[in-house]
Amino acid sequence: MGKENKTRKNNSKRRSIFLFFMEMLLIFLVFDVISQFFAYEAFTSITNFKYGSEAIVEGLMVLAVLVVLLLSKNGYVFNKPKMKFRESVLLGAPLLILSVIFLIASVLSLDTFKVPNFINLVLYTIFIGMFEEFLCRGWIQNEFIERFGNNRKNVIASIILSSFIFGGMHFSNVAFQSVFATYVQVLLATTAGILFGAIYYKSKNIWSVVFLHAFYDFSLFIGEMNLIKDCTSINNYTLQTGLFSILINTLLGAIFIVTALKILSKTSINNLLEEKEELSSAEIKKDKSNVKFCKNIIIVLVVIFIACLFIPIEGSDEICYKYVEKKIANYEVHYQNRNVYDLNYVRRNDLPAGCNDIDNVNCILSSQQFDFKVYVNDESHLAIKNEITNQEAIIDIDFRDYTVIDNSDSFIIFISGREVGKVYYKKINKDSLDSSNNYLKDMTKGYREYDVPRIYNIGYLTLDNDNYKYPFIVSDSGEAFLIDQNDKLFVVTK
């Protein structure tokens, strides 16, 4: 009777695998939303060095997941390895080889070496590896296996499901990159998660997957370690660049999957299973043949992948942003953050011909009044309205924030775009103001576009003994930018 109850209980647990998967997915999404909130709001500009705030956020998430592991009684993750660190890392040899290749290419692209950025990057990638591996492998994967049984079929299902959660977290990156790039990243992260899951299950050495994960990320990030704004691919993807991207990432994903299959072979993990499978000599022979086949496939895929890296692809060039520095000792920053900005100006016209004295009754001093308004209209579009003629024109920019700067001879409309790292700028000469509808439409066009790092705020800065108000940008990581009177963008240094 006791055995029957136990079987019924196990079947009940296994029937709820979908519900448990949804619970794990929800918890993971909560973690992801919290991390995004802290990254953007709580630790903005916490350091002037690159990756500083990101490292702090990931470090806090590591602490959070450690609490979860302890509360869920999964502390054994850290003290019951089945393999030594070196042996465990070598299970992911293909990933290790590719990481070394990426690392060499990235290091060769460095112009300078900035120690603070390097330290922040090391911490950042280590914390990424710790947080995501502790959560996805140490907790979620182990929970799946403990709940749904430790036979080979359920182990593989648990690894795949936890990897889907791991891949899903990368959907949040759509806020910073294209939808296509995000989908590719999600699929690649899912396949990498399957490999990490296989390595962890066989070795039970959480630190090996933390190292492999951190080293892989480090090898990719270090090439952009000293850039204020990371390199990006050109926005106009061609069919050739799109297909090449799919090919490269498919090869990489295939290497991860085949390596995982090799690790999860029947004879390899049978001694780790609680529900051991009886393998005949024919099955063992076939399994060894499959492992050998996987090894050969991995070698072929790695060679093809490396060869593809040397294929010249038209239109695949990256844009790497370099900014001219402008040293400023003292300046004051102003943020306006209004809902409506008025562009009021009274232009006094020249005196009529032959008039030199404005007090002469025959010489009438004429003037023109202009009154424009920049605001968000009822349709949530950024608009300019002529308050005198009551005409309105829409600024066709997907905006996040905007400000208007009033200088002695001009108005500057300054817009922070919703697309990450985009600002738009238009200088309107006061002496050129006109009340016609065509001029109003012209005020909504011809905006200069600038690429900067992810923006925290926009405003203007003022200098001592200088009445000009310079458009100003501060990035999430604390870099300051200004646009000078000649419409040139500079990064501000002291």
Backbone torsions as a table, in degrees:
resi	resn	phi	psi	omega
1	MET	NA	-43.3	179.3
2	GLY	-61.0	-40.5	179.7
3	LYS	-66.1	-37.1	179.0
4	GLU	-65.6	-41.4	178.0
5	ASN	-63.7	-40.9	179.5
6	LYS	-63.2	-41.4	178.8
7	THR	-64.3	-42.4	178.6
8	ARG	-62.7	-39.8	179.5
9	LYS	-64.3	-43.4	179.3
10	ASN	-64.0	-40.6	178.9
11	ASN	-64.3	-37.7	178.0
12	SER	-62.9	-41.2	179.2
13	LYS	-64.4	-41.6	-175.6
14	ARG	-70.8	-31.2	178.5
15	ARG	-66.8	-21.8	-177.5
16	SER	-94.9	18.9	-175.8
17	ILE	-63.0	-36.5	-180.0
18	PHE	-66.9	-42.8	178.4
19	LEU	-62.4	-41.5	179.7
20	PHE	-65.9	-38.9	176.8
21	PHE	-59.9	-43.2	178.8
22	MET	-64.5	-38.0	177.5
23	GLU	-63.9	-45.3	179.1
24	MET	-63.2	-39.9	179.1
25	LEU	-63.3	-42.5	179.5
26	LEU	-63.4	-44.6	179.2
27	ILE	-61.6	-41.5	-179.4
28	PHE	-65.0	-41.1	178.8
29	LEU	-63.8	-37.3	177.0
30	VAL	-61.8	-45.4	176.2
31	PHE	-56.9	-44.5	-176.1
32	ASP	-66.1	-43.3	179.6
33	VAL	-63.4	-42.1	179.3
34	ILE	-62.3	-43.1	-179.3
35	SER	-64.1	-39.6	178.7
36	GLN	-65.0	-40.1	-179.6
37	PHE	-62.5	-48.6	-179.2
38	PHE	-64.9	-38.4	-178.7
39	ALA	-62.9	-37.5	-173.5
40	TYR	-89.4	-35.0	-172.3
41	GLU	-105.4	-54.1	-168.3
42	ALA	-75.1	-30.2	-174.3
43	PHE	-119.3	24.5	177.7
44	THR	-62.5	130.6	175.9
45	SER	58.9	31.7	-178.2
46	ILE	-72.8	-19.7	178.1
47	THR	-147.9	154.0	178.5
48	ASN	-88.3	0.1	-179.3
49	PHE	-102.7	145.3	-176.0
50	LYS	-62.3	144.3	179.0
51	TYR	69.1	3.6	-178.0
52	GLY	-64.6	-53.5	-178.8
53	SER	-66.2	-36.6	178.4
54	GLU	-62.9	-40.1	179.2
55	ALA	-64.0	-40.2	179.5
56	ILE	-64.3	-43.2	178.9
57	VAL	-60.7	-49.0	-179.3
58	GLU	-63.4	-36.5	177.5
59	GLY	-62.0	-41.1	177.8
60	LEU	-66.8	-36.1	177.8
61	MET	-67.9	-32.3	174.3
62	VAL	-61.9	-45.8	178.3
63	LEU	-60.0	-41.4	-179.2
64	ALA	-63.2	-44.6	-178.0
65	VAL	-72.7	-28.1	173.4
66	LEU	-62.1	-40.8	176.5
67	VAL	-61.6	-43.0	178.8
68	VAL	-61.1	-44.3	179.8
69	LEU	-61.6	-41.0	-180.0
70	LEU	-69.0	-42.5	-179.6
71	LEU	-66.6	-32.7	179.4
72	SER	-88.5	8.1	177.5
73	LYS	59.8	39.8	177.6
74	ASN	-107.8	26.1	-179.7
75	GLY	-64.1	-18.4	179.2
76	TYR	-62.1	-16.5	179.3
77	VAL	-52.8	-32.0	-172.6
78	PHE	-96.0	-7.5	-173.6
79	ASN	-131.7	14.2	179.8
80	LYS	-132.3	55.2	177.8
81	PRO	-72.0	142.9	176.9
82	LYS	-93.8	-17.1	-179.2
83	MET	-135.5	154.8	175.5
84	LYS	-70.0	158.3	-175.6
85	PHE	-56.1	-49.0	-176.3
86	ARG	-62.2	-46.0	-179.6
87	GLU	-62.9	-39.7	-178.8
88	SER	-66.8	-42.2	179.0
89	VAL	-62.4	-37.9	-178.2
90	LEU	-68.2	-16.0	173.0
91	LEU	-61.6	-30.5	178.0
92	GLY	-98.9	35.5	-176.6
93	ALA	-53.1	-43.6	178.8
94	PRO	-59.5	-42.2	177.6
95	LEU	-65.0	-38.5	179.1
96	LEU	-63.3	-42.8	179.6
97	ILE	-63.9	-46.0	179.9
98	LEU	-64.1	-37.4	178.6
99	SER	-63.5	-40.1	178.3
100	VAL	-63.9	-40.5	178.2
101	ILE	-62.5	-47.0	178.5
102	PHE	-61.5	-39.5	-178.5
103	LEU	-62.8	-46.1	-179.9
104	ILE	-61.0	-45.7	180.0
105	ALA	-63.1	-39.5	-179.0
106	SER	-69.1	-42.9	-179.4
107	VAL	-64.5	-38.4	179.8
108	LEU	-65.5	-22.0	-179.7
109	SER	-85.9	-7.1	-178.3
110	LEU	-74.4	132.8	175.3
111	ASP	-87.8	-40.9	-179.5
112	THR	-133.9	170.4	178.3
113	PHE	-126.3	110.0	-179.5
114	LYS	-103.3	113.4	-174.2
115	VAL	-58.5	-46.7	-179.3
116	PRO	-59.3	-41.0	177.7
117	ASN	-64.1	-39.5	180.0
118	PHE	-63.7	-44.9	179.7
119	ILE	-62.2	-44.4	178.9
120	ASN	-62.1	-39.5	-179.7
121	LEU	-66.1	-42.7	177.9
122	VAL	-59.1	-48.7	179.3
123	LEU	-62.1	-43.8	-177.9
124	TYR	-59.9	-48.6	-177.2
125	THR	-71.0	-34.9	175.6
126	ILE	-63.0	-45.4	-179.6
127	PHE	-66.3	-35.7	175.0
128	ILE	-59.8	-49.8	-179.6
129	GLY	-59.3	-44.1	-179.2
130	MET	-65.2	-49.8	-177.1
131	PHE	-60.9	-51.6	-174.1
132	GLU	-72.2	-34.3	178.9
133	GLU	-77.7	-40.0	175.3
134	PHE	-58.8	-43.1	-175.7
135	LEU	-73.8	-52.9	-171.5
136	CYS	-80.9	-38.9	179.5
137	ARG	-95.3	-49.7	-175.9
138	GLY	-66.2	-34.8	-177.7
139	TRP	-107.7	-64.1	-171.3
140	ILE	-62.4	-49.1	-178.9
141	GLN	-62.5	-43.6	178.5
142	ASN	-62.9	-38.0	179.0
143	GLU	-63.9	-42.9	177.5
144	PHE	-58.3	-49.7	-175.8
145	ILE	-64.7	-42.5	180.0
146	GLU	-64.6	-33.8	-177.0
147	ARG	-81.8	-35.8	-168.7
148	PHE	-113.0	8.6	172.0
149	GLY	104.6	144.6	-175.5
150	ASN	-106.1	52.6	168.0
151	ASN	-106.9	167.9	-170.3
152	ARG	-60.8	-39.8	-179.1
153	LYS	-62.1	-47.1	-178.6
154	ASN	-71.9	-31.7	176.6
155	VAL	-62.6	-48.3	180.0
156	ILE	-62.5	-41.9	178.7
157	ALA	-62.5	-40.4	-179.5
158	SER	-65.4	-41.5	178.5
159	ILE	-63.4	-43.4	-178.8
160	ILE	-66.1	-45.5	-178.2
161	LEU	-64.7	-43.0	178.4
162	SER	-65.8	-30.2	178.5
163	SER	-72.7	-31.4	174.4
164	PHE	-63.8	-39.5	176.9
165	ILE	-64.9	-43.9	178.7
166	PHE	-59.7	-45.7	178.6
167	GLY	-65.8	-37.3	-177.3
168	GLY	-62.3	-29.0	-179.4
169	MET	-61.7	-24.2	-176.5
170	HIS	-79.5	-4.3	175.2
171	PHE	-63.3	-27.0	-179.1
172	SER	-64.6	-17.7	180.0
173	ASN	-71.9	-5.6	177.7
174	VAL	-63.6	-17.9	176.9
175	ALA	-70.7	-18.5	-174.3
176	PHE	-119.1	-1.3	-177.7
177	GLN	-152.8	177.2	-177.5
178	SER	-70.3	160.4	178.9
179	VAL	-63.4	-41.5	179.3
180	PHE	-59.5	-48.8	-179.9
181	ALA	-62.0	-35.3	-179.7
182	THR	-67.8	-44.7	178.4
183	TYR	-61.3	-42.1	178.0
184	VAL	-61.2	-43.6	-179.2
185	GLN	-65.0	-40.0	179.3
186	VAL	-62.5	-46.1	-179.6
187	LEU	-64.9	-41.1	179.9
188	LEU	-67.5	-40.4	178.4
189	ALA	-64.2	-36.8	179.1
190	THR	-64.1	-45.1	179.6
191	THR	-67.6	-37.5	175.9
192	ALA	-63.8	-37.2	178.0
193	GLY	-62.6	-36.6	177.3
194	ILE	-64.1	-41.1	177.8
195	LEU	-65.3	-47.2	178.4
196	PHE	-60.0	-40.1	179.8
197	GLY	-63.3	-40.5	179.2
198	ALA	-66.2	-43.9	179.0
199	ILE	-62.0	-43.7	-178.5
200	TYR	-66.7	-41.6	-178.2
201	TYR	-62.3	-42.6	-177.8
202	LYS	-72.3	-38.8	-173.5
203	SER	-94.1	-25.0	-172.4
204	LYS	52.8	26.6	179.2
205	ASN	-111.2	96.2	-174.9
206	ILE	-63.9	-29.1	-176.2
207	TRP	-71.6	-24.6	178.0
208	SER	-68.9	-42.1	179.3
209	VAL	-73.9	-30.9	173.8
210	VAL	-60.6	-46.0	180.0
211	PHE	-63.1	-48.8	-178.4
212	LEU	-60.4	-42.9	179.2
213	HIS	-63.8	-49.2	-177.9
214	ALA	-64.8	-41.9	-178.5
215	PHE	-66.4	-38.5	177.9
216	TYR	-62.9	-48.2	178.8
217	ASP	-63.3	-42.5	-179.8
218	PHE	-59.6	-42.6	-178.2
219	SER	-65.3	-27.4	178.6
220	LEU	-83.0	-37.3	-173.5
221	PHE	-82.0	-26.4	-169.2
222	ILE	-64.5	-27.0	179.1
223	GLY	-63.8	-24.5	-179.7
224	GLU	-109.1	16.8	-173.4
225	MET	-57.6	-38.7	-173.6
226	ASN	-100.9	1.2	-179.6
227	LEU	-81.7	137.2	176.0
228	ILE	-65.6	-43.2	174.7
229	LYS	-122.7	127.7	-175.4
230	ASP	-64.1	154.3	177.3
231	CYS	-62.0	154.0	177.2
232	THR	-143.5	155.4	176.1
233	SER	-77.0	157.1	178.1
234	ILE	-62.5	146.7	-173.6
235	ASN	-70.2	-31.3	-176.1
236	ASN	-85.5	85.6	-179.9
237	TYR	-69.8	134.1	173.6
238	THR	-94.4	168.2	177.1
239	LEU	-59.6	-38.1	-178.3
240	GLN	-65.0	-46.2	-179.2
241	THR	-67.7	-36.2	178.4
242	GLY	-64.4	-45.7	179.5
243	LEU	-65.5	-38.7	179.1
244	PHE	-64.1	-41.2	178.1
245	SER	-62.2	-43.2	178.5
246	ILE	-63.0	-42.3	-179.9
247	LEU	-61.7	-50.3	-177.6
248	ILE	-59.6	-47.7	-176.9
249	ASN	-72.0	-30.7	174.9
250	THR	-66.1	-43.1	177.2
251	LEU	-60.9	-44.4	-179.5
252	LEU	-63.7	-45.1	177.8
253	GLY	-62.6	-38.9	179.3
254	ALA	-64.8	-39.0	177.2
255	ILE	-60.8	-43.3	179.4
256	PHE	-62.3	-46.0	-176.1
257	ILE	-66.4	-47.1	-178.1
258	VAL	-65.2	-37.9	176.0
259	THR	-62.8	-40.2	178.3
260	ALA	-64.5	-41.8	178.8
261	LEU	-61.8	-40.0	177.4
262	LYS	-60.9	-43.9	-178.9
263	ILE	-66.5	-35.6	-175.2
264	LEU	-93.0	22.9	177.4
265	SER	-61.8	155.2	-173.9
266	LYS	-58.3	-50.5	-176.5
267	THR	-69.6	-25.4	-176.7
268	SER	-71.4	-40.4	-173.9
269	ILE	-111.4	3.4	-176.1
270	ASN	-60.2	-36.2	-179.2
271	ASN	-73.1	-10.6	178.1
272	LEU	-91.7	-13.6	-174.9
273	LEU	-81.1	141.9	172.4
274	GLU	-73.9	-40.2	177.6
275	GLU	-98.0	83.0	-173.4
276	LYS	-69.0	145.8	179.5
277	GLU	-99.0	138.2	175.7
278	GLU	-81.3	114.2	-177.6
279	LEU	-106.4	127.3	176.8
280	SER	-77.0	166.1	178.9
281	SER	-62.5	-33.3	178.6
282	ALA	-67.2	-40.4	179.5
283	GLU	-67.1	-40.0	178.6
284	ILE	-63.6	-42.6	179.4
285	LYS	-62.9	-44.3	179.2
286	LYS	-64.1	-39.0	-179.2
287	ASP	-65.3	-41.7	177.7
288	LYS	-64.1	-36.7	177.4
289	SER	-65.0	-39.8	178.4
290	ASN	-64.9	-39.5	178.9
291	VAL	-63.3	-43.8	178.3
292	LYS	-62.2	-41.1	178.6
293	PHE	-62.7	-42.0	178.5
294	CYS	-61.2	-42.9	178.1
295	LYS	-57.8	-45.5	-179.6
296	ASN	-65.3	-40.4	178.9
297	ILE	-63.5	-42.0	179.6
298	ILE	-60.2	-44.9	179.6
299	ILE	-60.9	-45.1	-179.6
300	VAL	-63.0	-45.7	-178.5
301	LEU	-63.6	-41.6	179.2
302	VAL	-63.2	-43.7	179.4
303	VAL	-62.5	-46.2	178.9
304	ILE	-61.4	-42.4	-179.5
305	PHE	-60.5	-47.9	-179.9
306	ILE	-62.7	-40.3	179.3
307	ALA	-63.0	-38.2	-178.6
308	CYS	-65.8	-28.0	-179.8
309	LEU	-64.3	-21.2	-178.4
310	PHE	-98.0	4.1	179.3
311	ILE	-80.1	121.9	177.8
312	PRO	-72.8	125.4	-179.1
313	ILE	-116.1	120.3	-179.0
314	GLU	-66.8	130.2	178.3
315	GLY	86.5	5.9	-177.7
316	SER	-97.4	6.7	-178.1
317	ASP	-63.5	145.0	176.6
318	GLU	-91.4	152.6	172.1
319	ILE	-102.5	119.6	177.1
320	CYS	-111.1	126.0	-171.1
321	TYR	-89.0	127.9	175.8
322	LYS	-125.5	133.6	-174.5
323	TYR	-116.2	141.4	175.3
324	VAL	-79.1	134.9	-178.0
325	GLU	-87.0	144.0	173.5
326	LYS	-128.5	117.6	-179.1
327	LYS	-83.6	126.6	178.5
328	ILE	-133.5	124.3	-176.6
329	ALA	-73.4	-52.2	-176.5
330	ASN	-134.6	132.2	174.9
331	TYR	-152.1	161.3	-179.5
332	GLU	-122.0	132.8	-176.7
333	VAL	-101.8	139.6	-179.7
334	HIS	-127.2	131.3	174.8
335	TYR	-117.6	128.5	-175.0
336	GLN	-97.0	-51.0	175.1
337	ASN	51.8	49.0	175.5
338	ARG	-94.5	167.5	175.6
339	ASN	-91.1	-30.5	-178.1
340	VAL	-134.1	137.4	177.0
341	TYR	-122.1	129.6	179.0
342	ASP	-97.3	134.5	175.7
343	LEU	-109.8	83.1	-178.4
344	ASN	-99.7	132.9	179.3
345	TYR	-155.6	134.4	174.3
346	VAL	-111.7	118.0	-179.2
347	ARG	-101.9	122.0	177.7
348	ARG	-90.7	119.4	-177.4
349	ASN	-75.5	163.8	177.6
350	ASP	-62.9	151.9	175.5
351	LEU	-66.4	148.5	177.6
352	PRO	-59.0	156.5	-178.6
353	ALA	-56.0	137.4	178.5
354	GLY	84.9	-1.6	-179.3
355	CYS	-102.2	120.9	177.4
356	ASN	-115.4	-7.1	-174.4
357	ASP	-127.5	114.0	-176.8
358	ILE	-72.0	-12.1	178.1
359	ASP	-84.5	-11.5	178.2
360	ASN	-68.9	123.9	-175.5
361	VAL	-61.7	-21.5	179.8
362	ASN	-83.3	-10.3	179.9
363	CYS	-110.7	101.9	-176.9
364	ILE	-92.8	125.8	178.1
365	LEU	-82.0	106.9	-178.6
366	SER	-91.9	157.7	179.1
367	SER	-148.9	159.6	175.9
368	GLN	-124.7	139.8	-179.9
369	GLN	-111.1	135.9	178.2
370	PHE	-124.9	138.3	-178.5
371	ASP	-143.7	98.9	177.2
372	PHE	-110.2	158.8	179.8
373	LYS	-134.5	130.8	174.2
374	VAL	-106.0	124.1	-173.5
375	TYR	-161.3	173.6	174.5
376	VAL	-98.4	121.2	-176.3
377	ASN	-81.2	-175.5	-175.3
378	ASP	-65.6	-22.0	178.2
379	GLU	-92.4	12.3	178.6
380	SER	65.2	26.3	174.2
381	HIS	-99.0	145.8	173.7
382	LEU	-77.1	127.2	-171.8
383	ALA	-137.4	159.5	172.2
384	ILE	-120.1	131.6	-178.1
385	LYS	-123.7	134.5	172.7
386	ASN	-84.8	109.1	-174.5
387	GLU	-69.9	-19.6	-179.8
388	ILE	-82.7	-44.6	-178.9
389	THR	-94.4	-11.0	179.9
390	ASN	66.9	22.5	176.6
391	GLN	-91.5	149.4	-177.0
392	GLU	-131.7	145.5	175.3
393	ALA	-136.4	144.6	-175.9
394	ILE	-94.3	134.7	170.9
395	ILE	-85.9	114.5	-173.1
396	ASP	-84.0	65.4	177.5
397	ILE	-133.5	131.4	176.2
398	ASP	-76.8	99.8	-168.8
399	PHE	-101.8	155.2	170.9
400	ARG	-110.3	-39.2	-180.0
401	ASP	-150.9	161.9	179.9
402	TYR	-155.8	159.0	176.0
403	THR	-152.6	157.3	175.7
404	VAL	-121.8	129.5	-177.1
405	ILE	-109.0	126.3	-176.3
406	ASP	-103.1	104.9	174.1
407	ASN	-101.0	171.9	-174.3
408	SER	-63.1	-34.9	-176.4
409	ASP	-114.1	-0.9	-175.5
410	SER	-157.2	159.3	166.4
411	PHE	-106.6	141.7	175.2
412	ILE	-119.1	121.1	173.3
413	ILE	-94.9	120.8	-171.4
414	PHE	-124.7	121.4	-170.8
415	ILE	-125.3	133.2	171.3
416	SER	-95.0	118.6	-176.9
417	GLY	-76.7	156.7	176.4
418	ARG	-71.3	-29.6	173.2
419	GLU	-66.1	131.9	-172.1
420	VAL	-59.0	128.3	174.2
421	GLY	78.3	21.4	179.6
422	LYS	-115.5	128.8	171.0
423	VAL	-126.0	150.2	-176.7
424	TYR	-126.5	142.8	-168.1
425	TYR	-143.3	133.2	174.4
426	LYS	-141.7	128.3	177.4
427	LYS	-101.2	127.3	-178.8
428	ILE	-113.3	113.8	179.1
429	ASN	-69.7	126.8	-176.9
430	LYS	-62.9	-34.6	-178.7
431	ASP	-72.0	-12.6	-179.7
432	SER	-96.9	-1.2	-176.9
433	LEU	-57.8	143.3	-177.6
434	ASP	-145.7	149.1	-177.2
435	SER	-91.0	0.5	-177.0
436	SER	-72.4	156.2	179.4
437	ASN	-67.2	-33.7	178.5
438	ASN	-64.0	-39.1	178.5
439	TYR	-66.6	-39.1	178.0
440	LEU	-59.3	-42.3	178.6
441	LYS	-66.0	-37.0	178.2
442	ASP	-63.2	-30.2	179.1
443	MET	-65.9	-19.6	-178.6
444	THR	-95.5	-0.4	-176.3
445	LYS	-121.0	169.5	172.9
446	GLY	72.9	32.2	179.3
447	TYR	-79.1	133.8	173.0
448	ARG	-71.8	143.8	-180.0
449	GLU	-115.5	133.2	179.5
450	TYR	-125.1	142.1	176.3
451	ASP	-101.8	122.7	179.1
452	VAL	-134.8	171.8	174.6
453	PRO	-64.9	175.6	-179.0
454	ARG	-55.8	130.1	-168.1
455	ILE	-89.8	135.9	172.7
456	TYR	-95.8	-45.4	-179.2
457	ASN	-159.0	159.3	175.4
458	ILE	-128.8	154.2	179.1
459	GLY	-174.2	-139.5	174.2
460	TYR	-146.1	158.3	177.1
461	LEU	-122.0	153.6	177.8
462	THR	-124.5	150.4	-179.6
463	LEU	-116.7	157.4	174.6
464	ASP	-64.1	139.8	177.4
465	ASN	59.4	29.5	178.7
466	ASP	-145.9	116.5	-176.6
467	ASN	-82.8	-7.0	-177.2
468	TYR	-74.4	140.1	177.1
469	LYS	-102.5	114.6	-174.5
470	TYR	-92.2	127.0	173.1
471	PRO	-54.4	135.0	-170.1
472	PHE	-131.5	142.0	178.4
473	ILE	-132.1	136.9	170.5
474	VAL	-121.9	132.7	-177.5
475	SER	-89.0	169.9	178.2
476	ASP	-58.8	-33.0	-177.6
477	SER	-95.4	9.9	169.9
478	GLY	97.9	-0.8	177.3
479	GLU	-70.4	143.3	179.8
480	ALA	-113.2	137.7	-179.8
481	PHE	-129.8	150.2	171.4
482	LEU	-137.0	157.9	173.5
483	ILE	-112.9	123.8	-174.1
484	ASP	-83.7	-174.6	-175.8
485	GLN	-69.0	-15.9	177.0
486	ASN	-98.5	15.8	175.6
487	ASP	68.5	25.6	179.1
488	LYS	-101.3	140.6	-178.2
489	LEU	-92.1	134.3	178.3
490	PHE	-132.9	149.8	168.8
491	VAL	-92.6	131.8	-173.4
492	VAL	-86.6	128.2	173.7
493	THR	-125.7	157.8	-179.7
494	LYS	-109.3	NA	NA
